[in-house]
Amino acid sequence: MTHNTEFSPSNSTFNASISKNFAMPMAEIVEDRLVFFNDALINMTGFSKDDIKNISFSNLLCYTGRENILTILNSKNKDSIFSYTTTGSVMKKGGGEVFCEIKFDFLDREGTKTILASFKEIDQTKGINLSPLISEKLDSIRRLSASLSHEINNPLNVIVNYLYIIENTKDDEKRKQYIKTLNYEVERIACILNWLLDFSSYMHGDISAIDVDVEIKKAIELVQNDFISKNISISLKECGNCIVPFTEGQLQRAVMNLLLNAKDALINIDRDATVIIETIQNEDYIEIRVSDNGIGIPPENLERIFDPFYTTKSFTNHRGIGLPMTHRIIESHGGKMYVDSAINKGTTVKICLTRGRINGKG
């Protein structure tokens, strides 16, 4: 009688920890069989542990997205892919489905090709009717919470997946690379949390008389070398004697954020890249204009540019947080901020700050 030895993952402490404690549903797939799954997947689908053991992965998928997913998983070229993310629906016990973002990591566990799948449920529920003011406030909180959750869950998912890979990798050089990736993802989380602390508490400072032109020059000095290396010209048209009540250092920071955004919009354009900053005196307020001739912002994105973590750019350490921070700084000092943009022509950010006298200045 022939004895078939089936592959099954090790019953390690780490696997047990994922099964009981990690909130994101996960499963390991070998030749369409679910050889490992955690409690979160059981909770999401409503099936019992024994039920899932008897369901193939392809049968767990609903029609939505199923064909595309199975095409990738059965492809002969999948060995050249490290990971793949898509959307699809997973079957629930008793009918119904759960729409998810599904991430597949392709692993090699001691010669056996396996796939680690993680599922992130996509909320498709509808909101309730509220007054416009309350609805707007709740919507802002919802967007911030959703963005924050997404930004932290992404590196957490990478960390868990890489820990899983490290556990089953014998190659020391690969382990070192994976550990470097883990450190990077931990730094991403730390950066986000530090930004949140900064976002909520940066106003702990005294208001003093601030010279707008001086603060702008300080911001320019900080980015000057970077701009020169990327062939971006920057100029300042001063108004002179532009004094506003402001927290020390915060106006410089706000302007620097705008300059960094302008720089990103100017990289690889097919014309001379320029940034022009103007300060203009009005009777009751000082106006600051930061203009670039970059790629511009699509009209459909303009209403979301002040949402934390919203960005159409690839990840950087300042992903989607520069404009929201600047907006918060300006509005908390009684100012207003406006953005005007045209595709392939450029963007102008206008800041209006109330004039005032502090210690005899202004």
C-alpha positions as CSV (number, residue, x, y, z in Angstrom):
1,M,0.0,0.0,0.0
2,T,1.4,3.4,-1.0
3,H,1.6,6.0,1.8
4,N,1.1,9.7,0.8
5,T,2.9,12.2,3.0
6,E,0.9,15.4,2.9
7,F,2.4,18.8,3.6
8,S,1.2,20.6,6.7
9,P,2.6,23.7,8.3
10,S,4.5,23.4,11.6
11,N,2.5,23.6,14.8
12,S,4.8,26.4,16.0
13,T,4.2,29.0,18.7
14,F,4.2,31.7,16.0
15,N,1.4,29.9,14.0
16,A,-0.6,29.5,17.2
17,S,-0.1,33.2,17.9
18,I,-1.4,34.2,14.5
19,S,-4.4,31.8,14.9
20,K,-5.5,33.3,18.2
21,N,-4.3,36.9,18.2
22,F,-4.0,38.4,14.8
23,A,-7.1,40.2,13.8
24,M,-6.6,39.9,10.0
25,P,-8.0,36.7,8.5
26,M,-5.2,34.5,7.0
27,A,-4.8,31.1,5.4
28,E,-2.1,29.1,3.8
29,I,-2.8,27.3,0.6
30,V,-1.1,24.3,-1.0
31,E,-2.6,23.0,-4.3
32,D,-6.0,24.6,-3.6
33,R,-6.1,23.1,0.0
34,L,-6.3,25.3,3.1
35,V,-3.5,23.7,5.2
36,F,-3.6,26.5,7.8
37,F,-6.1,29.2,8.7
38,N,-6.6,31.4,11.7
39,D,-9.6,32.1,14.0
40,A,-10.2,35.5,12.2
41,L,-11.0,33.6,9.0
42,I,-13.4,31.4,10.9
43,N,-15.1,34.4,12.4
44,M,-15.3,36.2,9.0
45,T,-16.9,33.3,7.1
46,G,-19.0,31.8,9.9
47,F,-17.8,28.3,9.0
48,S,-16.5,25.9,11.7
49,K,-12.9,24.7,11.7
50,D,-14.0,21.3,10.4
51,D,-16.1,23.0,7.7
52,I,-13.2,25.0,6.3
53,K,-10.9,21.9,6.4
54,N,-13.3,20.3,3.9
55,I,-13.6,23.4,1.6
56,S,-11.0,24.0,-1.2
57,F,-9.8,27.5,-1.6
58,S,-11.4,27.9,-5.0
59,N,-14.7,26.8,-3.6
60,L,-14.4,29.4,-0.8
61,L,-14.2,32.1,-3.4
62,C,-17.4,33.6,-4.8
63,Y,-17.9,34.5,-8.4
64,T,-16.8,38.1,-8.0
65,G,-13.1,38.2,-8.9
66,R,-12.8,34.4,-8.7
67,E,-11.6,33.8,-12.3
68,N,-8.9,36.4,-12.1
69,I,-7.6,35.1,-8.8
70,L,-7.4,31.5,-9.9
71,T,-5.7,32.5,-13.1
72,I,-2.9,34.1,-11.2
73,L,-2.7,31.3,-8.6
74,N,-2.5,28.6,-11.3
75,S,-0.2,30.6,-13.6
76,K,3.2,28.9,-14.5
77,N,4.7,32.4,-14.1
78,K,3.7,32.9,-10.5
79,D,7.1,31.8,-9.2
80,S,8.5,35.1,-10.5
81,I,5.9,37.0,-8.4
82,F,6.7,37.7,-4.8
83,S,3.2,38.9,-3.8
84,Y,-0.1,39.9,-5.5
85,T,-3.0,41.9,-4.2
86,T,-6.5,42.0,-5.7
87,T,-10.2,42.1,-4.6
88,G,-12.7,39.4,-4.5
89,S,-15.6,37.9,-2.5
90,V,-15.4,35.1,0.0
91,M,-18.3,32.8,0.8
92,K,-20.1,33.0,4.1
93,K,-21.9,30.1,5.8
94,G,-25.6,30.1,5.1
95,G,-25.3,32.2,2.0
96,G,-24.0,35.7,1.4
97,E,-20.4,36.8,0.8
98,V,-17.7,39.1,2.2
99,F,-16.0,41.5,-0.2
100,C,-12.3,41.6,0.6
101,E,-8.9,43.0,-0.5
102,I,-6.9,39.8,-0.7
103,K,-3.1,39.7,-0.6
104,F,-1.2,36.6,-1.7
105,D,2.4,36.0,-0.7
106,F,4.2,33.1,-2.6
107,L,6.4,31.1,-0.3
108,D,8.8,28.2,-0.6
109,R,8.7,26.1,2.6
110,E,11.5,23.6,2.3
111,G,10.8,22.9,-1.3
112,T,7.0,23.0,-1.1
113,K,5.4,25.9,-2.9
114,T,2.7,27.5,-0.7
115,I,0.6,30.7,-0.8
116,L,-0.1,32.8,2.3
117,A,-3.4,34.7,1.8
118,S,-4.5,37.6,4.0
119,F,-8.0,39.1,3.8
120,K,-9.1,42.7,4.5
121,E,-12.8,43.1,4.6
122,I,-14.0,46.1,2.6
123,D,-16.9,47.9,4.3
124,Q,-19.8,48.5,1.8
125,T,-22.4,49.6,4.4
126,K,-24.4,52.8,4.0
127,G,-24.5,55.6,6.4
128,I,-27.5,57.0,8.2
129,N,-29.1,60.4,7.6
130,L,-27.7,63.1,9.9
131,S,-27.7,66.9,9.9
132,P,-25.2,68.4,7.4
133,L,-22.9,69.8,10.2
134,I,-22.8,66.6,12.2
135,S,-22.5,64.5,9.0
136,E,-19.6,66.6,7.9
137,K,-17.8,66.3,11.2
138,L,-18.4,62.5,11.4
139,D,-17.3,62.1,7.8
140,S,-14.0,63.9,8.6
141,I,-13.5,61.6,11.6
142,R,-14.4,58.5,9.6
143,R,-11.9,59.4,6.8
144,L,-9.1,60.1,9.3
145,S,-9.9,56.8,11.2
146,A,-10.1,54.8,7.9
147,S,-6.9,56.4,6.6
148,L,-5.0,55.8,9.8
149,S,-6.2,52.2,10.1
150,H,-5.2,51.6,6.5
151,E,-1.7,53.2,6.9
152,I,-1.0,51.1,10.1
153,N,-2.5,47.9,8.9
154,N,-0.4,47.9,5.7
155,P,3.0,47.7,7.5
156,L,1.5,45.4,10.2
157,N,0.4,43.0,7.4
158,V,3.9,43.1,5.9
159,I,5.5,42.5,9.3
160,V,3.3,39.4,10.0
161,N,3.8,38.0,6.5
162,Y,7.6,38.5,6.7
163,L,7.8,36.9,10.1
164,Y,6.0,33.9,8.7
165,I,8.4,33.8,5.8
166,I,11.5,34.2,8.0
167,E,10.3,31.3,10.2
168,N,10.4,29.1,7.1
169,T,13.5,30.5,5.4
170,K,16.9,28.8,6.0
171,D,18.9,31.2,3.8
172,D,20.7,33.6,6.1
173,E,21.2,36.3,3.5
174,K,17.5,36.3,2.7
175,R,16.7,36.5,6.4
176,K,18.9,39.6,6.7
177,Q,17.0,41.2,3.8
178,Y,13.6,40.3,5.3
179,I,14.7,41.7,8.7
180,K,15.7,45.0,7.1
181,T,12.2,45.1,5.6
182,L,10.7,44.5,9.0
183,N,12.7,47.4,10.5
184,Y,11.6,49.7,7.7
185,E,7.9,48.8,8.3
186,V,8.3,49.4,12.1
187,E,9.8,52.8,11.3
188,R,6.7,53.5,9.1
189,I,4.4,52.9,12.0
190,A,6.5,55.0,14.3
191,C,6.5,57.8,11.8
192,I,2.7,57.7,11.6
193,L,2.2,57.6,15.4
194,N,4.7,60.5,15.8
195,W,2.9,62.5,13.2
196,L,-0.4,61.9,15.1
197,L,1.1,63.1,18.3
198,D,2.5,66.1,16.5
199,F,-0.8,66.8,14.7
200,S,-2.7,66.9,18.1
201,S,-0.1,68.7,20.3
202,Y,2.1,71.0,18.2
203,M,0.4,74.2,19.3
204,H,2.0,74.0,22.7
205,G,3.9,77.3,22.2
206,D,3.6,81.0,22.7
207,I,2.2,83.3,20.0
208,S,4.7,86.0,19.0
209,A,5.3,88.6,16.3
210,I,6.6,86.7,13.3
211,D,8.1,88.2,10.1
212,V,6.6,86.3,7.2
213,D,9.4,87.0,4.8
214,V,12.0,85.8,7.3
215,E,10.2,82.5,8.0
216,I,9.8,81.9,4.2
217,K,13.6,82.5,3.7
218,K,14.3,79.9,6.5
219,A,12.1,77.4,4.7
220,I,13.7,78.0,1.4
221,E,17.2,77.6,2.9
222,L,16.2,74.1,4.2
223,V,15.2,72.9,0.7
224,Q,17.5,74.9,-1.5
225,N,20.2,72.2,-2.1
226,D,17.6,69.6,-2.9
227,F,15.9,71.9,-5.4
228,I,19.2,72.8,-7.0
229,S,20.1,69.1,-7.4
230,K,16.8,68.5,-9.2
231,N,17.1,71.7,-11.4
232,I,14.2,73.4,-9.8
233,S,14.4,77.2,-9.5
234,I,12.8,79.0,-6.6
235,S,12.2,82.7,-6.1
236,L,10.7,84.9,-3.4
237,K,8.9,88.3,-4.0
238,E,8.9,90.0,-0.6
239,C,6.4,92.6,0.5
240,G,8.4,93.8,3.5
241,N,7.3,94.4,7.1
242,C,4.8,91.5,6.9
243,I,4.2,90.8,10.6
244,V,1.7,88.2,11.9
245,P,0.9,86.6,15.3
246,F,2.1,83.0,15.0
247,T,3.7,80.2,17.0
248,E,7.5,80.2,16.6
249,G,8.7,77.9,13.8
250,Q,5.3,76.8,12.6
251,L,4.9,79.2,9.6
252,Q,8.4,78.0,8.4
253,R,7.2,74.5,8.7
254,A,3.9,75.1,6.9
255,V,5.8,76.8,4.0
256,M,8.4,74.0,3.8
257,N,5.6,71.4,3.5
258,L,4.2,73.4,0.5
259,L,7.7,73.6,-1.1
260,L,8.1,69.8,-0.7
261,N,4.7,69.2,-2.4
262,A,5.7,71.6,-5.2
263,K,9.0,69.7,-5.7
264,D,7.1,66.4,-6.1
265,A,4.9,68.0,-8.7
266,L,7.9,69.3,-10.7
267,I,10.0,66.2,-11.1
268,N,10.3,64.9,-14.7
269,I,8.2,67.6,-16.3
270,D,9.1,68.6,-19.9
271,R,9.7,72.3,-19.1
272,D,11.9,74.4,-16.8
273,A,10.7,73.7,-13.3
274,T,10.0,76.8,-11.2
275,V,8.5,77.7,-7.8
276,I,7.5,81.3,-7.1
277,I,6.6,82.5,-3.6
278,E,5.0,85.9,-3.1
279,T,4.0,87.8,0.0
280,I,1.3,90.5,-0.4
281,Q,0.2,93.1,2.1
282,N,-3.5,93.8,2.4
283,E,-5.3,96.1,4.8
284,D,-6.4,93.4,7.2
285,Y,-4.3,90.4,6.2
286,I,-1.1,89.1,4.7
287,E,-1.3,86.8,1.7
288,I,1.3,84.1,0.9
289,R,1.2,82.5,-2.6
290,V,3.3,79.4,-3.4
291,S,3.0,78.6,-7.2
292,D,4.6,75.9,-9.3
293,N,4.3,75.0,-13.0
294,G,4.1,71.3,-12.3
295,I,1.7,68.5,-13.2
296,G,-1.3,70.0,-11.4
297,I,-4.0,68.3,-9.3
298,P,-7.0,66.6,-11.0
299,P,-10.3,68.3,-10.1
300,E,-11.7,65.1,-8.6
301,N,-8.8,65.1,-6.1
302,L,-8.9,68.7,-5.0
303,E,-11.7,68.2,-2.4
304,R,-9.6,65.5,-0.6
305,I,-6.2,67.1,-0.6
306,F,-6.5,68.1,3.1
307,D,-7.5,64.6,4.2
308,P,-4.6,63.0,6.2
309,F,-2.8,60.2,4.4
310,Y,-4.6,60.9,1.1
311,T,-2.1,60.9,-1.8
312,T,-1.8,59.9,-5.4
313,K,2.0,59.6,-5.0
314,S,4.1,56.6,-4.2
315,F,5.0,56.1,-0.5
316,T,7.5,58.5,1.2
317,N,8.0,59.2,4.8
318,H,5.7,62.2,4.4
319,R,3.0,60.3,2.5
320,G,-0.2,62.4,2.4
321,I,0.5,64.3,5.6
322,G,2.1,67.6,4.4
323,L,-0.9,69.4,3.2
324,P,-3.2,68.3,6.1
325,M,-0.6,69.4,8.6
326,T,-0.1,72.8,6.8
327,H,-3.9,73.3,6.7
328,R,-4.2,72.6,10.4
329,I,-1.4,75.0,11.3
330,I,-2.9,77.8,9.2
331,E,-6.5,77.4,10.4
332,S,-5.5,77.1,14.1
333,H,-3.9,80.5,13.8
334,G,-7.1,82.0,12.4
335,G,-5.9,81.9,8.7
336,K,-7.4,80.4,5.6
337,M,-5.9,78.3,2.9
338,Y,-7.0,77.9,-0.8
339,V,-5.7,75.8,-3.6
340,D,-6.1,76.5,-7.3
341,S,-4.7,73.9,-9.8
342,A,-4.8,73.0,-13.5
343,I,-3.6,69.8,-15.1
344,N,-0.2,70.2,-16.7
345,K,-0.1,73.9,-15.9
346,G,0.6,74.0,-12.2
347,T,-0.8,74.7,-8.7
348,T,-1.1,77.8,-6.6
349,V,-1.6,77.6,-2.8
350,K,-2.8,80.8,-1.2
351,I,-2.6,81.4,2.5
352,C,-4.3,84.4,4.1
353,L,-3.2,85.4,7.7
354,T,-4.8,88.0,9.8
355,R,-2.5,90.9,10.7
356,G,-2.0,91.8,14.3
357,R,0.2,93.5,16.8
358,I,2.3,91.5,19.3
359,N,4.5,93.4,21.8
360,G,4.3,96.6,19.7
361,K,5.1,94.8,16.4
362,G,2.8,94.5,13.4
